[in-house]
Amino acid sequence: TKTEHIDGFKRIADMVHEYKGKVFAQVGHPGRQTFSFINKDDMAVGPSAIQCNICKTETRSLSVREIKVLQDEFISAIKILKKTGIDGVELHGAHGYLLNQFLSPYTNKRDDQYGGSVENRCRIVEEILNRVKKEVDMDYPIGIRLSIDEYLNEFNVKGNGIDNEEGLKIAEYMEKIGIDYINASS
């Protein structure tokens, strides 16, 4: 949110708009998929206290209050991007990042309103989407990048994650809640 970043986004948007193009920015959070030295030696966070197999950083589960704070931060970033002239946003819900961690039954073992069913695991995205439509602009485009398959079996990772069947259920739910587009990955 530093001025130089805001000015940079505005310059990019203005240049692309000169050529009648559109600019979308991806908004995300690494969740457990980070290293403690990047986070000033703070512990990584996720929907559940499941350590990333690659980063091996100790991970703690987010409280509901902390989830709400993270949603506030997503909304704040999206408001700033809109003010700079960015035409829309894509939530990064793929490749092991935080929103993907909520969507995946492998990394989301919560037993509250953010865990269990597809609807509950998608709740964090649904709440962000609803707030963007209410607080930013009803017509501001918002999409999501999804891992349709996490390929856990191919990496010999034990546990139920997102496979093609689960990925389709998540994509259908995203369509149902009004996401503007899906960038299907993996």
URFENFEN-V673045 format. One record per backbone hydrogen bond with DSSP energy under -1.0 kcal/mol. NH is the residue of the N-H (numbers start at 1). CO is the residue of the C=O. E is the energy in kcal/mol with one decimal. If there is no record, write none. Layout:
BEGIN
nh=NH co=CO e=E
nh=NH co=CO e=E
END
This chain:
BEGIN
nh=6 co=2 e=-2.1
nh=7 co=3 e=-3.0
nh=8 co=4 e=-1.7
nh=9 co=5 e=-2.5
nh=10 co=6 e=-2.3
nh=11 co=7 e=-2.6
nh=12 co=8 e=-2.3
nh=13 co=9 e=-2.7
nh=14 co=10 e=-2.9
nh=15 co=11 e=-2.4
nh=16 co=12 e=-2.5
nh=17 co=13 e=-2.6
nh=18 co=14 e=-1.5
nh=19 co=16 e=-1.1
nh=20 co=17 e=-2.0
nh=21 co=16 e=-2.3
nh=25 co=88 e=-1.9
nh=27 co=90 e=-2.7
nh=33 co=30 e=-2.1
nh=34 co=32 e=-1.8
nh=38 co=35 e=-1.1
nh=39 co=35 e=-1.1
nh=41 co=36 e=-3.0
nh=42 co=39 e=-1.9
nh=44 co=58 e=-1.9
nh=46 co=60 e=-1.7
nh=50 co=48 e=-2.3
nh=56 co=52 e=-1.8
nh=60 co=44 e=-2.5
nh=62 co=46 e=-2.5
nh=67 co=63 e=-2.0
nh=68 co=64 e=-2.1
nh=69 co=65 e=-1.9
nh=70 co=66 e=-2.6
nh=71 co=67 e=-2.4
nh=72 co=68 e=-2.3
nh=73 co=69 e=-2.1
nh=74 co=70 e=-2.3
nh=75 co=71 e=-2.6
nh=76 co=72 e=-2.7
nh=77 co=73 e=-2.4
nh=78 co=74 e=-2.3
nh=79 co=75 e=-2.7
nh=80 co=76 e=-2.2
nh=81 co=77 e=-2.5
nh=82 co=78 e=-2.4
nh=83 co=79 e=-2.1
nh=84 co=80 e=-1.5
nh=85 co=82 e=-1.5
nh=86 co=81 e=-1.9
nh=87 co=23 e=-1.9
nh=89 co=141 e=-2.1
nh=90 co=25 e=-2.4
nh=91 co=143 e=-2.8
nh=92 co=27 e=-2.7
nh=93 co=91 e=-1.2
nh=93 co=145 e=-1.5
nh=97 co=94 e=-2.1
nh=98 co=29 e=-2.7
nh=101 co=97 e=-2.3
nh=102 co=98 e=-1.8
nh=103 co=99 e=-1.9
nh=104 co=100 e=-2.0
nh=108 co=104 e=-1.7
nh=115 co=112 e=-1.7
nh=121 co=117 e=-2.6
nh=122 co=118 e=-1.8
nh=126 co=122 e=-2.5
nh=127 co=123 e=-3.0
nh=128 co=124 e=-1.8
nh=129 co=125 e=-3.0
nh=130 co=126 e=-2.7
nh=131 co=127 e=-2.0
nh=132 co=128 e=-2.5
nh=133 co=129 e=-2.4
nh=134 co=130 e=-1.8
nh=135 co=131 e=-3.9
nh=136 co=132 e=-1.9
nh=137 co=132 e=-2.2
nh=140 co=137 e=-1.4
nh=143 co=89 e=-2.6
nh=144 co=181 e=-1.7
nh=145 co=91 e=-2.8
nh=146 co=183 e=-2.1
nh=148 co=185 e=-2.7
nh=150 co=162 e=-3.6
nh=155 co=151 e=-1.0
nh=156 co=153 e=-1.7
nh=157 co=152 e=-2.6
nh=167 co=163 e=-3.5
nh=168 co=164 e=-2.0
nh=169 co=165 e=-1.7
nh=170 co=166 e=-2.3
nh=171 co=167 e=-2.5
nh=172 co=168 e=-2.7
nh=173 co=169 e=-2.1
nh=174 co=170 e=-2.5
nh=175 co=171 e=-2.1
nh=176 co=172 e=-2.2
nh=177 co=173 e=-2.2
nh=179 co=174 e=-2.3
nh=180 co=142 e=-2.6
nh=183 co=144 e=-2.8
nh=185 co=146 e=-3.2
END
